[in-house]
Amino acid sequence: MLVLGHKNYYISIHTTPDTFDETLFVANVDISSKDGESIMKIATNHAFAAESDAQVFGFQMGKNWIDKH
């Protein structure tokens, strides 16, 4: 799990194996306020060979959601 801050929010990225190919990783993103209240959960369907690539993708998705709201 990776937790990063952006503006007044935390973005938690959990990577899990892809359901079709367990050698690949997908990211699940949880956006929460600074007090820990979960605001939005985003499940991705993009799979990556490297776990770090899935984390970067998840962070970008979370950051984009925060910037639009």
C-alpha positions as CSV (number, residue, x, y, z in Angstrom):
1,M,0.0,0.0,0.0
2,L,1.2,3.5,-0.8
3,V,-0.3,6.7,0.8
4,L,0.5,10.1,-0.6
5,G,-0.9,13.5,0.1
6,H,-2.3,15.9,-2.5
7,K,-3.8,19.2,-1.6
8,N,-6.0,18.5,1.5
9,Y,-6.5,14.8,0.8
10,Y,-4.7,11.5,1.1
11,I,-4.6,9.1,-1.8
12,S,-4.1,5.4,-0.8
13,I,-3.2,3.1,-3.5
14,H,-3.6,-0.7,-3.0
15,T,-2.2,-3.0,-5.7
16,T,-3.6,-6.4,-6.3
17,P,-2.9,-9.2,-8.8
18,D,-5.0,-9.0,-12.0
19,T,-7.9,-11.5,-11.9
20,F,-7.0,-12.8,-15.4
21,D,-3.2,-12.8,-15.1
22,E,-1.7,-12.9,-11.6
23,T,1.7,-11.8,-12.9
24,L,0.1,-8.3,-13.6
25,F,-0.9,-5.6,-11.1
26,V,-4.0,-3.4,-10.9
27,A,-4.5,-0.4,-8.6
28,N,-7.4,0.4,-6.3
29,V,-7.5,4.0,-5.1
30,D,-9.1,5.4,-1.9
31,I,-9.3,9.1,-1.5
32,S,-9.8,10.4,2.0
33,S,-9.9,13.7,3.8
34,K,-7.1,14.7,6.2
35,D,-9.2,13.5,9.1
36,G,-9.3,10.0,7.6
37,E,-12.9,10.0,6.2
38,S,-13.1,8.0,3.0
39,I,-14.5,10.2,0.2
40,M,-14.1,8.2,-3.0
41,K,-13.0,4.7,-4.0
42,I,-11.8,4.1,-7.6
43,A,-11.2,0.6,-9.0
44,T,-9.0,0.5,-12.1
45,N,-9.1,-2.0,-14.9
46,H,-5.6,-1.3,-16.3
47,A,-3.1,-4.0,-15.6
48,F,0.7,-3.4,-15.4
49,A,3.7,-5.7,-15.3
50,A,5.4,-3.6,-12.7
51,E,3.7,-2.9,-9.3
52,S,5.3,0.6,-9.3
53,D,3.6,1.4,-12.7
54,A,0.3,0.5,-11.2
55,Q,0.9,2.7,-8.2
56,V,1.9,5.7,-10.4
57,F,-1.3,5.1,-12.5
58,G,-3.4,4.9,-9.3
59,F,-1.9,8.1,-8.0
60,Q,-2.6,10.0,-11.2
61,M,-6.2,8.8,-11.2
62,G,-6.6,10.0,-7.6
63,K,-4.9,13.3,-8.3
64,N,-7.1,13.9,-11.3
65,W,-10.2,13.2,-9.3
66,I,-9.2,15.7,-6.6
67,D,-8.2,18.4,-9.1
68,K,-11.7,18.1,-10.7
69,H,-13.6,18.3,-7.5
